Amino acid sequence: MTNIKESLAFLKTTLPDYVHLVAVSKFHPVEAVQEAYDCGQRIFGENRPQEMSMKHPLLPQDIKWHMIGHLQTNKVKQIVPYVSMIESVDSLKLLTEINKQAEKIDRQIRVLLELHVAKEETKTGFSPEECRQLIGDGVLESMKHVKVCGLMCMATNTDDETRVHSDFAEANNFFSEIKDQYFAHDESFCYRSWGMTHDYKIAIEEGANIVRIGTLIFGERNYGGNGQ
């Protein structure tokens, strides 16, 4: 059984001060989240709205919940009242729905645009060109209840570290391009979320300042999924 306290303490010695740790708690029980919270962890990531909604009322209310998995538009309203950030915005349709639901309760939701850089068709997200078009068209300016704060991506699922470096470097270079062209004076556009349990050190080398880590903290779980 994983010792969460020891695992978190060790993990944090490997992270630079500027890197935010999202503890991926999906498929792990409320008791494990509480234990990590008691060790000082405050940001937790889930990839299913129903699981996040179940855990949220049972845990301390200062937890910052990050949605890191694919989010269906019909599930948005479940998490908008309390979610801290939606990292996995992969379509204009989803972005529009987040804005719509947030407007109903007068919240502004922080989001990251999910960038598709992996050499796999199964990964979701905007291509760099689609992302340029979304931002360049000015559609974001009309969405007052979402705040685009950066980019998220996942690398190709491979043991080839050169490929992983290349994917993350592509994302980092694209972030710099978009930042300079569209968000130069927006301090909120600052987050680069890439890197999981198996590749977070490479991600940090390639500019990440958010990493999403679960297995190293909580141990193995029974089900698979994206985001860790």
C-alpha positions as CSV (number, residue, x, y, z in Angstrom):
1,M,0.0,0.0,0.0
2,T,1.3,3.4,-1.0
3,N,2.3,5.8,1.8
4,I,0.7,9.0,0.5
5,K,2.6,11.3,2.9
6,E,6.0,9.9,2.0
7,S,5.2,9.8,-1.7
8,L,4.0,13.4,-1.8
9,A,7.0,14.6,0.2
10,F,9.4,12.8,-2.1
11,L,7.6,14.0,-5.2
12,K,7.8,17.6,-4.2
13,T,11.5,17.4,-3.8
14,T,11.6,16.7,-7.5
15,L,9.5,19.7,-8.5
16,P,10.8,23.2,-9.0
17,D,9.0,25.8,-6.9
18,Y,7.2,27.3,-9.9
19,V,5.5,24.0,-10.9
20,H,2.0,23.4,-9.7
21,L,1.2,19.8,-8.7
22,V,-2.3,18.4,-9.6
23,A,-2.8,15.3,-7.6
24,V,-4.8,13.0,-9.9
25,S,-7.3,11.4,-7.5
26,K,-9.6,9.8,-10.1
27,F,-10.7,6.3,-9.1
28,H,-9.2,6.8,-5.6
29,P,-11.4,7.0,-2.5
30,V,-12.3,10.1,-0.6
31,E,-10.1,8.9,2.3
32,A,-7.0,9.0,0.1
33,V,-7.8,12.5,-1.1
34,Q,-8.3,13.6,2.5
35,E,-4.9,12.1,3.5
36,A,-3.2,14.0,0.7
37,Y,-5.0,17.2,1.7
38,D,-3.8,16.7,5.3
39,C,-0.3,16.6,3.9
40,G,-0.7,20.0,2.4
41,Q,-1.9,19.2,-1.1
42,R,-4.7,21.5,-2.4
43,I,-5.1,20.9,-6.1
44,F,-6.8,17.6,-7.2
45,G,-7.6,16.4,-10.7
46,E,-10.6,14.3,-11.8
47,N,-11.6,13.1,-15.2
48,R,-15.3,12.2,-14.6
49,P,-17.8,14.9,-13.5
50,Q,-19.9,12.5,-11.6
51,E,-16.9,11.3,-9.5
52,M,-15.8,14.9,-8.8
53,S,-19.3,15.9,-7.9
54,M,-19.5,13.0,-5.4
55,K,-16.2,13.8,-3.7
56,H,-16.6,17.6,-3.6
57,P,-19.2,17.9,-0.8
58,L,-17.4,15.3,1.3
59,L,-14.0,17.0,1.3
60,P,-12.6,20.4,2.5
61,Q,-14.1,23.3,0.5
62,D,-10.8,25.0,-0.2
63,I,-9.7,22.2,-2.5
64,K,-9.1,23.4,-6.0
65,W,-10.7,20.9,-8.4
66,H,-9.3,20.5,-11.9
67,M,-11.2,18.7,-14.6
68,I,-8.6,16.9,-16.6
69,G,-10.5,14.4,-18.7
70,H,-12.8,14.7,-21.7
71,L,-15.8,16.7,-20.7
72,Q,-19.2,16.2,-22.4
73,T,-21.2,19.4,-22.8
74,N,-24.2,17.9,-21.0
75,K,-22.0,17.4,-17.9
76,V,-20.7,20.9,-17.7
77,K,-23.5,22.2,-15.4
78,Q,-22.6,19.6,-12.8
79,I,-19.1,21.0,-12.1
80,V,-19.4,24.7,-13.0
81,P,-20.5,25.8,-9.5
82,Y,-17.3,24.8,-7.8
83,V,-14.6,23.7,-10.3
84,S,-11.4,25.7,-10.1
85,M,-10.1,25.0,-13.6
86,I,-11.2,22.9,-16.7
87,E,-8.0,21.8,-18.3
88,S,-9.5,19.7,-21.1
89,V,-11.3,22.2,-23.3
90,D,-11.1,20.5,-26.7
91,S,-13.8,22.2,-28.8
92,L,-15.5,25.5,-29.4
93,K,-18.8,23.7,-28.6
94,L,-17.5,22.8,-25.1
95,L,-16.1,26.3,-24.5
96,T,-19.5,27.9,-25.5
97,E,-21.3,25.6,-23.1
98,I,-19.0,26.4,-20.2
99,N,-19.5,30.1,-20.8
100,K,-23.3,29.6,-21.0
101,Q,-23.5,27.6,-17.7
102,A,-21.1,29.9,-15.9
103,E,-23.1,33.0,-16.9
104,K,-26.2,31.5,-15.2
105,I,-24.4,31.6,-11.8
106,D,-22.3,34.6,-12.5
107,R,-18.9,32.8,-12.4
108,Q,-15.9,33.1,-14.6
109,I,-14.3,29.7,-15.1
110,R,-10.6,29.3,-15.8
111,V,-9.9,27.0,-18.7
112,L,-6.9,25.6,-20.6
113,L,-7.2,24.8,-24.3
114,E,-6.2,21.2,-25.0
115,L,-3.6,21.0,-27.8
116,H,-3.3,17.9,-29.9
117,V,0.4,17.3,-30.5
118,A,0.6,13.5,-29.9
119,K,1.1,11.3,-32.9
120,E,-2.1,9.3,-32.2
121,E,-5.5,9.7,-33.6
122,T,-7.1,8.7,-30.2
123,K,-6.0,11.9,-28.4
124,T,-8.5,14.8,-28.4
125,G,-7.8,18.5,-28.6
126,F,-7.3,21.4,-31.0
127,S,-4.6,21.2,-33.7
128,P,-2.2,24.2,-33.6
129,E,-4.0,25.6,-36.6
130,E,-7.5,25.1,-35.1
131,C,-6.2,26.8,-31.9
132,R,-4.8,29.8,-33.9
133,Q,-8.2,30.1,-35.6
134,L,-10.2,30.0,-32.4
135,I,-8.1,32.7,-30.8
136,G,-7.5,34.8,-33.9
137,D,-11.2,34.9,-34.8
138,G,-11.9,36.9,-31.7
139,V,-14.7,34.6,-30.5
140,L,-13.1,34.4,-27.0
141,E,-13.7,38.1,-26.5
142,S,-17.5,37.6,-26.4
143,M,-17.2,34.9,-23.8
144,K,-17.1,36.9,-20.5
145,H,-17.5,33.9,-18.3
146,V,-14.5,31.9,-19.4
147,K,-10.9,32.8,-18.9
148,V,-8.4,31.1,-21.1
149,C,-5.3,30.7,-19.0
150,G,-3.0,28.5,-21.1
151,L,-2.6,25.2,-22.8
152,M,-2.8,21.5,-21.9
153,C,-1.6,18.5,-23.8
154,M,-0.6,14.9,-23.6
155,A,2.4,13.4,-25.3
156,T,2.4,10.3,-27.6
157,N,2.0,7.1,-25.6
158,T,5.5,5.7,-26.2
159,D,8.7,4.7,-24.5
160,D,10.6,6.8,-27.0
161,E,11.8,9.8,-24.8
162,T,12.9,11.7,-27.9
163,R,9.3,11.6,-29.2
164,V,8.0,12.8,-25.8
165,H,10.5,15.6,-25.7
166,S,9.5,16.6,-29.2
167,D,5.8,16.6,-28.4
168,F,6.2,18.7,-25.3
169,A,8.7,21.1,-27.1
170,E,6.1,21.6,-29.8
171,A,3.5,22.5,-27.2
172,N,5.9,24.9,-25.4
173,N,6.9,26.6,-28.7
174,F,3.2,27.0,-29.6
175,F,2.4,28.4,-26.2
176,S,5.1,31.1,-26.7
177,E,3.8,31.9,-30.1
178,I,0.2,32.4,-28.9
179,K,1.4,34.2,-25.8
180,D,3.4,36.7,-27.8
181,Q,0.7,37.2,-30.5
182,Y,-2.5,37.3,-28.5
183,F,-1.8,37.3,-24.7
184,A,1.3,39.4,-24.3
185,H,-0.3,41.7,-21.8
186,D,-2.5,39.1,-20.1
187,E,-0.8,37.7,-17.0
188,S,-3.5,35.1,-16.6
189,F,-2.4,33.3,-19.7
190,C,0.6,31.6,-18.1
191,Y,-0.2,27.8,-17.6
192,R,1.4,25.0,-19.5
193,S,-0.1,21.7,-18.3
194,W,1.8,18.7,-19.6
195,G,3.5,15.8,-17.9
196,M,2.1,12.8,-16.0
197,T,3.5,10.2,-13.7
198,H,5.8,8.6,-16.4
199,D,6.9,11.7,-18.2
200,Y,6.6,14.7,-15.8
201,K,10.4,15.3,-15.6
202,I,10.6,15.6,-19.4
203,A,7.6,17.9,-19.4
204,I,9.3,20.2,-16.9
205,E,12.4,20.3,-19.0
206,E,10.1,21.3,-21.9
207,G,8.4,24.2,-20.1
208,A,5.5,22.7,-18.1
209,N,4.4,24.5,-15.0
210,I,1.5,22.2,-14.2
211,V,2.0,18.5,-13.9
212,R,-0.8,15.9,-13.4
213,I,0.4,13.0,-11.2
214,G,-1.6,10.2,-9.6
215,T,0.1,6.9,-9.5
216,L,3.3,8.2,-7.8
217,I,1.1,9.7,-5.0
218,F,-1.8,7.2,-4.6
219,G,-0.4,4.0,-6.1
220,E,-2.0,1.9,-8.8
221,R,-5.7,2.0,-9.3
222,N,-8.2,-0.5,-10.9
223,Y,-9.2,1.5,-14.0
224,G,-7.4,3.3,-16.8
225,G,-8.0,6.7,-18.4
226,N,-6.3,9.9,-19.6
227,G,-4.8,12.7,-17.6
228,Q,-2.3,11.0,-15.3
